[in-house]
Amino acid sequence: MSKTAIVVFSDPKAGGEEALGRFFNAMFLTLELKEKRQEVELSFQGAGTRWPAEAANPAHPANALYKAVEDKIAGACGGCADVFGATLGVKNAGLNLVREREIAGTTGILDLSRYLDEGWRLVTF
């Protein structure tokens, strides 16, 4: 059985309908793999770290789906959240700020190369 890491990069503030579509598709795939009992993790990177604050809002159209896959969310890139002003929103959504790898000029990032090293498929939205 394969392992899949799904990463959301789309920006809810700049992408409009396309960004929302990408976010929905990331969650659809996460849910489908979860239902098939495959190993799957959903993460937020770059401007995508803004999504948890949006989707955690009960009035957001993606909230129900977000809640359905919440147990598969690995977290959000800490350094990215800092840069994109999303740190508080990630924390308020109850997610981990992942700082696995030190990179100069950041507070630490989510190491996507780890997934590749461990044989995961990497799908980005």
CNS distance restraints for C-alpha pairs under 8 A (distance, minus, plus):
assign (resid   1 and name CA) (resid  38 and name CA) 6.76 0.50 0.50
assign (resid   1 and name CA) (resid  39 and name CA) 7.96 0.50 0.50
assign (resid   2 and name CA) (resid  38 and name CA) 6.91 0.50 0.50
assign (resid   2 and name CA) (resid  39 and name CA) 6.96 0.50 0.50
assign (resid   2 and name CA) (resid 120 and name CA) 6.98 0.50 0.50
assign (resid   2 and name CA) (resid 121 and name CA) 7.53 0.50 0.50
assign (resid   3 and name CA) (resid  38 and name CA) 6.65 0.50 0.50
assign (resid   3 and name CA) (resid  39 and name CA) 4.83 0.50 0.50
assign (resid   3 and name CA) (resid  40 and name CA) 5.83 0.50 0.50
assign (resid   3 and name CA) (resid 119 and name CA) 7.48 0.50 0.50
assign (resid   3 and name CA) (resid 120 and name CA) 4.90 0.50 0.50
assign (resid   3 and name CA) (resid 121 and name CA) 6.19 0.50 0.50
assign (resid   4 and name CA) (resid  39 and name CA) 6.38 0.50 0.50
assign (resid   4 and name CA) (resid  40 and name CA) 4.81 0.50 0.50
assign (resid   4 and name CA) (resid  41 and name CA) 6.56 0.50 0.50
assign (resid   4 and name CA) (resid 120 and name CA) 5.33 0.50 0.50
assign (resid   4 and name CA) (resid 121 and name CA) 4.68 0.50 0.50
assign (resid   4 and name CA) (resid 122 and name CA) 5.98 0.50 0.50
assign (resid   4 and name CA) (resid 123 and name CA) 7.27 0.50 0.50
assign (resid   5 and name CA) (resid  40 and name CA) 5.74 0.50 0.50
assign (resid   5 and name CA) (resid  41 and name CA) 4.92 0.50 0.50
assign (resid   5 and name CA) (resid  42 and name CA) 6.07 0.50 0.50
assign (resid   5 and name CA) (resid  43 and name CA) 7.53 0.50 0.50
assign (resid   5 and name CA) (resid 115 and name CA) 7.01 0.50 0.50
assign (resid   5 and name CA) (resid 120 and name CA) 6.43 0.50 0.50
assign (resid   5 and name CA) (resid 121 and name CA) 6.06 0.50 0.50
assign (resid   5 and name CA) (resid 122 and name CA) 4.95 0.50 0.50
assign (resid   5 and name CA) (resid 123 and name CA) 6.25 0.50 0.50
assign (resid   6 and name CA) (resid  26 and name CA) 6.64 0.50 0.50
assign (resid   6 and name CA) (resid  30 and name CA) 7.25 0.50 0.50
assign (resid   6 and name CA) (resid  40 and name CA) 7.40 0.50 0.50
assign (resid   6 and name CA) (resid  41 and name CA) 6.08 0.50 0.50
assign (resid   6 and name CA) (resid  42 and name CA) 4.75 0.50 0.50
assign (resid   6 and name CA) (resid  43 and name CA) 6.22 0.50 0.50
assign (resid   6 and name CA) (resid 122 and name CA) 6.01 0.50 0.50
assign (resid   6 and name CA) (resid 123 and name CA) 4.82 0.50 0.50
assign (resid   6 and name CA) (resid 124 and name CA) 5.76 0.50 0.50
assign (resid   6 and name CA) (resid 125 and name CA) 7.69 0.50 0.50
assign (resid   7 and name CA) (resid  26 and name CA) 7.53 0.50 0.50
assign (resid   7 and name CA) (resid  42 and name CA) 5.86 0.50 0.50
assign (resid   7 and name CA) (resid  43 and name CA) 4.82 0.50 0.50
assign (resid   7 and name CA) (resid  44 and name CA) 5.59 0.50 0.50
assign (resid   7 and name CA) (resid  45 and name CA) 6.63 0.50 0.50
assign (resid   7 and name CA) (resid 122 and name CA) 7.51 0.50 0.50
assign (resid   7 and name CA) (resid 123 and name CA) 6.28 0.50 0.50
assign (resid   7 and name CA) (resid 124 and name CA) 4.76 0.50 0.50
assign (resid   7 and name CA) (resid 125 and name CA) 6.23 0.50 0.50
assign (resid   8 and name CA) (resid  22 and name CA) 7.75 0.50 0.50
assign (resid   8 and name CA) (resid  23 and name CA) 6.68 0.50 0.50
assign (resid   8 and name CA) (resid  26 and name CA) 6.85 0.50 0.50
assign (resid   8 and name CA) (resid  42 and name CA) 7.70 0.50 0.50
assign (resid   8 and name CA) (resid  43 and name CA) 6.32 0.50 0.50
assign (resid   8 and name CA) (resid  44 and name CA) 4.88 0.50 0.50
assign (resid   8 and name CA) (resid  45 and name CA) 6.08 0.50 0.50
assign (resid   8 and name CA) (resid  48 and name CA) 5.34 0.50 0.50
assign (resid   8 and name CA) (resid  49 and name CA) 7.90 0.50 0.50
assign (resid   8 and name CA) (resid 124 and name CA) 5.92 0.50 0.50
assign (resid   8 and name CA) (resid 125 and name CA) 4.87 0.50 0.50
assign (resid   9 and name CA) (resid  44 and name CA) 6.41 0.50 0.50
assign (resid   9 and name CA) (resid  45 and name CA) 5.31 0.50 0.50
assign (resid   9 and name CA) (resid  46 and name CA) 5.56 0.50 0.50
assign (resid   9 and name CA) (resid  47 and name CA) 5.86 0.50 0.50
assign (resid   9 and name CA) (resid  48 and name CA) 4.20 0.50 0.50
assign (resid   9 and name CA) (resid  49 and name CA) 7.55 0.50 0.50
assign (resid   9 and name CA) (resid 124 and name CA) 7.11 0.50 0.50
assign (resid   9 and name CA) (resid 125 and name CA) 5.88 0.50 0.50
assign (resid  10 and name CA) (resid  15 and name CA) 6.85 0.50 0.50
assign (resid  10 and name CA) (resid  19 and name CA) 5.24 0.50 0.50
assign (resid  10 and name CA) (resid  22 and name CA) 6.78 0.50 0.50
assign (resid  10 and name CA) (resid  23 and name CA) 7.10 0.50 0.50
assign (resid  10 and name CA) (resid  47 and name CA) 6.31 0.50 0.50
assign (resid  10 and name CA) (resid  48 and name CA) 4.96 0.50 0.50
assign (resid  10 and name CA) (resid 125 and name CA) 6.35 0.50 0.50
assign (resid  11 and name CA) (resid  15 and name CA) 5.56 0.50 0.50
assign (resid  11 and name CA) (resid  19 and name CA) 6.01 0.50 0.50
assign (resid  11 and name CA) (resid  47 and name CA) 4.95 0.50 0.50
assign (resid  11 and name CA) (resid  48 and name CA) 5.11 0.50 0.50
assign (resid  11 and name CA) (resid  50 and name CA) 6.85 0.50 0.50
assign (resid  11 and name CA) (resid  51 and name CA) 7.43 0.50 0.50
assign (resid  12 and name CA) (resid  16 and name CA) 6.46 0.50 0.50
assign (resid  12 and name CA) (resid  19 and name CA) 5.77 0.50 0.50
assign (resid  12 and name CA) (resid  20 and name CA) 6.66 0.50 0.50
assign (resid  12 and name CA) (resid  47 and name CA) 7.90 0.50 0.50
assign (resid  12 and name CA) (resid  48 and name CA) 7.24 0.50 0.50
assign (resid  12 and name CA) (resid  50 and name CA) 6.72 0.50 0.50
assign (resid  12 and name CA) (resid  51 and name CA) 6.34 0.50 0.50
assign (resid  12 and name CA) (resid  54 and name CA) 7.95 0.50 0.50
assign (resid  14 and name CA) (resid  19 and name CA) 7.70 0.50 0.50
assign (resid  15 and name CA) (resid  19 and name CA) 4.47 0.50 0.50
assign (resid  15 and name CA) (resid  20 and name CA) 7.39 0.50 0.50
assign (resid  16 and name CA) (resid  20 and name CA) 6.42 0.50 0.50
assign (resid  17 and name CA) (resid  21 and name CA) 6.04 0.50 0.50
assign (resid  18 and name CA) (resid  22 and name CA) 6.21 0.50 0.50
assign (resid  19 and name CA) (resid  23 and name CA) 6.18 0.50 0.50
assign (resid  20 and name CA) (resid  24 and name CA) 6.11 0.50 0.50
assign (resid  21 and name CA) (resid  25 and name CA) 6.10 0.50 0.50
assign (resid  22 and name CA) (resid  26 and name CA) 6.17 0.50 0.50
assign (resid  22 and name CA) (resid 125 and name CA) 5.36 0.50 0.50
assign (resid  23 and name CA) (resid  27 and name CA) 6.36 0.50 0.50
assign (resid  23 and name CA) (resid 125 and name CA) 6.87 0.50 0.50
assign (resid  24 and name CA) (resid  28 and name CA) 6.02 0.50 0.50
assign (resid  24 and name CA) (resid  62 and name CA) 6.96 0.50 0.50
assign (resid  25 and name CA) (resid  29 and name CA) 6.13 0.50 0.50
assign (resid  25 and name CA) (resid 125 and name CA) 7.66 0.50 0.50
assign (resid  26 and name CA) (resid  30 and name CA) 6.21 0.50 0.50
assign (resid  26 and name CA) (resid  42 and name CA) 7.86 0.50 0.50
assign (resid  26 and name CA) (resid 124 and name CA) 7.77 0.50 0.50
assign (resid  26 and name CA) (resid 125 and name CA) 6.25 0.50 0.50
assign (resid  27 and name CA) (resid  31 and name CA) 6.04 0.50 0.50
assign (resid  27 and name CA) (resid  42 and name CA) 7.94 0.50 0.50
assign (resid  27 and name CA) (resid  65 and name CA) 6.84 0.50 0.50
assign (resid  27 and name CA) (resid  66 and name CA) 6.81 0.50 0.50
assign (resid  27 and name CA) (resid  69 and name CA) 6.89 0.50 0.50
assign (resid  28 and name CA) (resid  32 and name CA) 6.11 0.50 0.50
assign (resid  28 and name CA) (resid  65 and name CA) 7.86 0.50 0.50
assign (resid  29 and name CA) (resid  33 and name CA) 6.17 0.50 0.50
assign (resid  30 and name CA) (resid  34 and name CA) 6.03 0.50 0.50
assign (resid  30 and name CA) (resid  40 and name CA) 6.53 0.50 0.50
assign (resid  30 and name CA) (resid  41 and name CA) 7.36 0.50 0.50
assign (resid  30 and name CA) (resid  42 and name CA) 6.82 0.50 0.50
assign (resid  30 and name CA) (resid  69 and name CA) 6.68 0.50 0.50
assign (resid  30 and name CA) (resid  72 and name CA) 7.53 0.50 0.50
assign (resid  31 and name CA) (resid  35 and name CA) 6.04 0.50 0.50
assign (resid  31 and name CA) (resid  68 and name CA) 7.26 0.50 0.50
assign (resid  31 and name CA) (resid  69 and name CA) 5.96 0.50 0.50
assign (resid  32 and name CA) (resid  36 and name CA) 6.33 0.50 0.50
assign (resid  33 and name CA) (resid  37 and name CA) 6.25 0.50 0.50
assign (resid  33 and name CA) (resid  38 and name CA) 5.29 0.50 0.50
assign (resid  33 and name CA) (resid  39 and name CA) 7.30 0.50 0.50
assign (resid  33 and name CA) (resid  40 and name CA) 6.54 0.50 0.50
assign (resid  34 and name CA) (resid  38 and name CA) 5.74 0.50 0.50
assign (resid  34 and name CA) (resid  39 and name CA) 7.13 0.50 0.50
assign (resid  34 and name CA) (resid  40 and name CA) 6.67 0.50 0.50
assign (resid  34 and name CA) (resid  69 and name CA) 7.86 0.50 0.50
assign (resid  34 and name CA) (resid  72 and name CA) 7.84 0.50 0.50
assign (resid  40 and name CA) (resid  72 and name CA) 6.53 0.50 0.50
assign (resid  41 and name CA) (resid  72 and name CA) 5.12 0.50 0.50
assign (resid  41 and name CA) (resid  73 and name CA) 5.64 0.50 0.50
assign (resid  41 and name CA) (resid  74 and name CA) 5.67 0.50 0.50
assign (resid  42 and name CA) (resid  72 and name CA) 5.94 0.50 0.50
assign (resid  42 and name CA) (resid  73 and name CA) 4.54 0.50 0.50
assign (resid  42 and name CA) (resid  74 and name CA) 5.75 0.50 0.50
assign (resid  42 and name CA) (resid  75 and name CA) 7.39 0.50 0.50
assign (resid  43 and name CA) (resid  73 and name CA) 5.88 0.50 0.50
assign (resid  43 and name CA) (resid  74 and name CA) 5.49 0.50 0.50
assign (resid  43 and name CA) (resid  75 and name CA) 5.28 0.50 0.50
assign (resid  43 and name CA) (resid  76 and name CA) 5.58 0.50 0.50
assign (resid  43 and name CA) (resid  77 and name CA) 7.73 0.50 0.50
assign (resid  44 and name CA) (resid  48 and name CA) 5.20 0.50 0.50
assign (resid  44 and name CA) (resid  49 and name CA) 4.93 0.50 0.50
assign (resid  44 and name CA) (resid  51 and name CA) 7.65 0.50 0.50
assign (resid  44 and name CA) (resid  75 and name CA) 6.55 0.50 0.50
assign (resid  44 and name CA) (resid  76 and name CA) 4.52 0.50 0.50
assign (resid  44 and name CA) (resid  77 and name CA) 6.27 0.50 0.50
assign (resid  45 and name CA) (resid  49 and name CA) 5.48 0.50 0.50
assign (resid  45 and name CA) (resid  76 and name CA) 6.05 0.50 0.50
assign (resid  45 and name CA) (resid  77 and name CA) 5.25 0.50 0.50
assign (resid  45 and name CA) (resid  80 and name CA) 6.22 0.50 0.50
assign (resid  45 and name CA) (resid  81 and name CA) 7.77 0.50 0.50
assign (resid  45 and name CA) (resid 110 and name CA) 7.61 0.50 0.50
assign (resid  46 and name CA) (resid  77 and name CA) 7.29 0.50 0.50
assign (resid  46 and name CA) (resid  80 and name CA) 4.92 0.50 0.50
assign (resid  46 and name CA) (resid  81 and name CA) 7.07 0.50 0.50
assign (resid  46 and name CA) (resid  84 and name CA) 7.26 0.50 0.50
assign (resid  47 and name CA) (resid  80 and name CA) 7.05 0.50 0.50
assign (resid  47 and name CA) (resid  81 and name CA) 7.48 0.50 0.50
assign (resid  47 and name CA) (resid  84 and name CA) 5.90 0.50 0.50
assign (resid  49 and name CA) (resid  76 and name CA) 5.84 0.50 0.50
assign (resid  49 and name CA) (resid  77 and name CA) 6.98 0.50 0.50
assign (resid  49 and name CA) (resid  80 and name CA) 6.86 0.50 0.50
assign (resid  49 and name CA) (resid  81 and name CA) 5.44 0.50 0.50
assign (resid  49 and name CA) (resid  84 and name CA) 7.45 0.50 0.50
assign (resid  49 and name CA) (resid  86 and name CA) 6.02 0.50 0.50
assign (resid  49 and name CA) (resid  87 and name CA) 8.00 0.50 0.50
assign (resid  49 and name CA) (resid  90 and name CA) 7.09 0.50 0.50
assign (resid  50 and name CA) (resid  54 and name CA) 6.92 0.50 0.50
assign (resid  50 and name CA) (resid  81 and name CA) 7.33 0.50 0.50
assign (resid  50 and name CA) (resid  84 and name CA) 7.39 0.50 0.50
assign (resid  50 and name CA) (resid  85 and name CA) 7.80 0.50 0.50
assign (resid  50 and name CA) (resid  86 and name CA) 5.23 0.50 0.50
assign (resid  50 and name CA) (resid  89 and name CA) 7.08 0.50 0.50
assign (resid  50 and name CA) (resid  90 and name CA) 7.43 0.50 0.50
assign (resid  51 and name CA) (resid  55 and name CA) 5.99 0.50 0.50
assign (resid  52 and name CA) (resid  56 and name CA) 5.80 0.50 0.50
assign (resid  52 and name CA) (resid  89 and name CA) 6.74 0.50 0.50
assign (resid  52 and name CA) (resid  90 and name CA) 5.77 0.50 0.50
assign (resid  52 and name CA) (resid  93 and name CA) 5.98 0.50 0.50
assign (resid  52 and name CA) (resid  95 and name CA) 7.98 0.50 0.50
assign (resid  53 and name CA) (resid  57 and name CA) 6.79 0.50 0.50
assign (resid  53 and name CA) (resid  86 and name CA) 7.82 0.50 0.50
assign (resid  53 and name CA) (resid  89 and name CA) 4.63 0.50 0.50
assign (resid  53 and name CA) (resid  90 and name CA) 6.02 0.50 0.50
assign (resid  53 and name CA) (resid  92 and name CA) 7.11 0.50 0.50
assign (resid  53 and name CA) (resid  93 and name CA) 5.82 0.50 0.50
assign (resid  54 and name CA) (resid  60 and name CA) 6.79 0.50 0.50
assign (resid  55 and name CA) (resid  60 and name CA) 5.81 0.50 0.50
assign (resid  55 and name CA) (resid  61 and name CA) 7.78 0.50 0.50
assign (resid  55 and name CA) (resid  62 and name CA) 5.75 0.50 0.50
assign (resid  55 and name CA) (resid  63 and name CA) 4.98 0.50 0.50
assign (resid  55 and name CA) (resid  66 and name CA) 6.32 0.50 0.50
assign (resid  56 and name CA) (resid  60 and name CA) 7.53 0.50 0.50
assign (resid  56 and name CA) (resid  63 and name CA) 5.92 0.50 0.50
assign (resid  56 and name CA) (resid  66 and name CA) 7.30 0.50 0.50
assign (resid  56 and name CA) (resid  67 and name CA) 7.78 0.50 0.50
assign (resid  56 and name CA) (resid  93 and name CA) 5.89 0.50 0.50
assign (resid  57 and name CA) (resid  63 and name CA) 6.48 0.50 0.50
assign (resid  58 and name CA) (resid  63 and name CA) 5.63 0.50 0.50
assign (resid  58 and name CA) (resid  64 and name CA) 7.79 0.50 0.50
assign (resid  59 and name CA) (resid  63 and name CA) 7.11 0.50 0.50
assign (resid  62 and name CA) (resid  66 and name CA) 5.97 0.50 0.50
assign (resid  63 and name CA) (resid  67 and name CA) 6.10 0.50 0.50
assign (resid  64 and name CA) (resid  68 and name CA) 6.28 0.50 0.50
assign (resid  65 and name CA) (resid  69 and name CA) 6.55 0.50 0.50
assign (resid  66 and name CA) (resid  70 and name CA) 5.90 0.50 0.50
assign (resid  69 and name CA) (resid  73 and name CA) 6.90 0.50 0.50
assign (resid  73 and name CA) (resid  95 and name CA) 7.74 0.50 0.50
assign (resid  74 and name CA) (resid  95 and name CA) 7.84 0.50 0.50
assign (resid  74 and name CA) (resid  96 and name CA) 7.23 0.50 0.50
assign (resid  75 and name CA) (resid  95 and name CA) 5.35 0.50 0.50
assign (resid  75 and name CA) (resid  96 and name CA) 4.66 0.50 0.50
assign (resid  75 and name CA) (resid  97 and name CA) 5.88 0.50 0.50
assign (resid  75 and name CA) (resid  98 and name CA) 6.16 0.50 0.50
assign (resid  76 and name CA) (resid  80 and name CA) 7.91 0.50 0.50
assign (resid  76 and name CA) (resid  81 and name CA) 7.13 0.50 0.50
assign (resid  76 and name CA) (resid  90 and name CA) 7.14 0.50 0.50
assign (resid  76 and name CA) (resid  95 and name CA) 7.05 0.50 0.50
assign (resid  76 and name CA) (resid  96 and name CA) 6.29 0.50 0.50
assign (resid  76 and name CA) (resid  97 and name CA) 5.12 0.50 0.50
assign (resid  76 and name CA) (resid  98 and name CA) 5.76 0.50 0.50
assign (resid  76 and name CA) (resid 110 and name CA) 7.24 0.50 0.50
assign (resid  77 and name CA) (resid  81 and name CA) 6.09 0.50 0.50
assign (resid  77 and name CA) (resid  97 and name CA) 5.75 0.50 0.50
assign (resid  77 and name CA) (resid  98 and name CA) 4.99 0.50 0.50
assign (resid  77 and name CA) (resid  99 and name CA) 6.48 0.50 0.50
assign (resid  77 and name CA) (resid 108 and name CA) 7.85 0.50 0.50
assign (resid  77 and name CA) (resid 109 and name CA) 5.21 0.50 0.50
assign (resid  77 and name CA) (resid 110 and name CA) 4.72 0.50 0.50
assign (resid  78 and name CA) (resid  82 and name CA) 6.25 0.50 0.50
assign (resid  78 and name CA) (resid  87 and name CA) 7.13 0.50 0.50
assign (resid  78 and name CA) (resid  97 and name CA) 4.53 0.50 0.50
assign (resid  78 and name CA) (resid  98 and name CA) 5.10 0.50 0.50
assign (resid  78 and name CA) (resid  99 and name CA) 5.41 0.50 0.50
assign (resid  78 and name CA) (resid 107 and name CA) 6.84 0.50 0.50
assign (resid  78 and name CA) (resid 108 and name CA) 6.22 0.50 0.50
assign (resid  78 and name CA) (resid 109 and name CA) 5.65 0.50 0.50
assign (resid  78 and name CA) (resid 110 and name CA) 7.01 0.50 0.50
assign (resid  79 and name CA) (resid  83 and name CA) 6.33 0.50 0.50
assign (resid  79 and name CA) (resid  99 and name CA) 6.94 0.50 0.50
assign (resid  79 and name CA) (resid 106 and name CA) 5.31 0.50 0.50
assign (resid  79 and name CA) (resid 107 and name CA) 4.95 0.50 0.50
assign (resid  79 and name CA) (resid 108 and name CA) 5.11 0.50 0.50
assign (resid  79 and name CA) (resid 109 and name CA) 5.08 0.50 0.50
assign (resid  79 and name CA) (resid 110 and name CA) 7.98 0.50 0.50
assign (resid  80 and name CA) (resid  84 and name CA) 6.09 0.50 0.50
assign (resid  80 and name CA) (resid 109 and name CA) 6.91 0.50 0.50
assign (resid  81 and name CA) (resid  85 and name CA) 5.84 0.50 0.50
assign (resid  81 and name CA) (resid  86 and name CA) 4.55 0.50 0.50
assign (resid  81 and name CA) (resid  87 and name CA) 4.81 0.50 0.50
assign (resid  81 and name CA) (resid  90 and name CA) 7.61 0.50 0.50
assign (resid  81 and name CA) (resid  97 and name CA) 7.87 0.50 0.50
assign (resid  82 and name CA) (resid  86 and name CA) 6.20 0.50 0.50
assign (resid  82 and name CA) (resid  87 and name CA) 5.45 0.50 0.50
assign (resid  82 and name CA) (resid 107 and name CA) 7.83 0.50 0.50
assign (resid  86 and name CA) (resid  90 and name CA) 6.11 0.50 0.50
assign (resid  87 and name CA) (resid  91 and name CA) 6.27 0.50 0.50
assign (resid  87 and name CA) (resid  97 and name CA) 7.69 0.50 0.50
assign (resid  88 and name CA) (resid  92 and name CA) 5.97 0.50 0.50
assign (resid  89 and name CA) (resid  93 and name CA) 6.10 0.50 0.50
assign (resid  90 and name CA) (resid  94 and name CA) 6.54 0.50 0.50
assign (resid  90 and name CA) (resid  95 and name CA) 5.63 0.50 0.50
assign (resid  90 and name CA) (resid  96 and name CA) 7.39 0.50 0.50
assign (resid  90 and name CA) (resid  97 and name CA) 7.23 0.50 0.50
assign (resid  91 and name CA) (resid  95 and name CA) 5.67 0.50 0.50
assign (resid  91 and name CA) (resid  96 and name CA) 7.01 0.50 0.50
assign (resid  91 and name CA) (resid  97 and name CA) 7.48 0.50 0.50
assign (resid  98 and name CA) (resid 108 and name CA) 7.57 0.50 0.50
assign (resid  98 and name CA) (resid 109 and name CA) 6.32 0.50 0.50
assign (resid  98 and name CA) (resid 110 and name CA) 5.26 0.50 0.50
assign (resid  99 and name CA) (resid 107 and name CA) 7.03 0.50 0.50
assign (resid  99 and name CA) (resid 108 and name CA) 4.24 0.50 0.50
assign (resid  99 and name CA) (resid 109 and name CA) 4.46 0.50 0.50
assign (resid  99 and name CA) (resid 110 and name CA) 5.42 0.50 0.50
assign (resid  99 and name CA) (resid 111 and name CA) 7.92 0.50 0.50
assign (resid 100 and name CA) (resid 108 and name CA) 6.31 0.50 0.50
assign (resid 100 and name CA) (resid 109 and name CA) 5.79 0.50 0.50
assign (resid 100 and name CA) (resid 110 and name CA) 5.39 0.50 0.50
assign (resid 100 and name CA) (resid 111 and name CA) 5.92 0.50 0.50
assign (resid 101 and name CA) (resid 108 and name CA) 5.30 0.50 0.50
assign (resid 101 and name CA) (resid 109 and name CA) 5.25 0.50 0.50
assign (resid 101 and name CA) (resid 110 and name CA) 6.42 0.50 0.50
assign (resid 101 and name CA) (resid 111 and name CA) 5.83 0.50 0.50
assign (resid 102 and name CA) (resid 106 and name CA) 7.23 0.50 0.50
assign (resid 102 and name CA) (resid 107 and name CA) 6.98 0.50 0.50
assign (resid 102 and name CA) (resid 108 and name CA) 4.54 0.50 0.50
assign (resid 102 and name CA) (resid 109 and name CA) 6.52 0.50 0.50
assign (resid 103 and name CA) (resid 107 and name CA) 7.45 0.50 0.50
assign (resid 103 and name CA) (resid 108 and name CA) 5.88 0.50 0.50
assign (resid 103 and name CA) (resid 109 and name CA) 7.03 0.50 0.50
assign (resid 111 and name CA) (resid 115 and name CA) 7.80 0.50 0.50
assign (resid 112 and name CA) (resid 116 and name CA) 7.12 0.50 0.50
assign (resid 113 and name CA) (resid 117 and name CA) 6.13 0.50 0.50
assign (resid 114 and name CA) (resid 118 and name CA) 6.18 0.50 0.50
assign (resid 115 and name CA) (resid 119 and name CA) 6.34 0.50 0.50
assign (resid 115 and name CA) (resid 120 and name CA) 5.11 0.50 0.50
assign (resid 115 and name CA) (resid 121 and name CA) 7.49 0.50 0.50
assign (resid 115 and name CA) (resid 122 and name CA) 7.33 0.50 0.50
assign (resid 116 and name CA) (resid 120 and name CA) 5.38 0.50 0.50
assign (resid 116 and name CA) (resid 121 and name CA) 6.97 0.50 0.50
assign (resid 116 and name CA) (resid 122 and name CA) 7.30 0.50 0.50
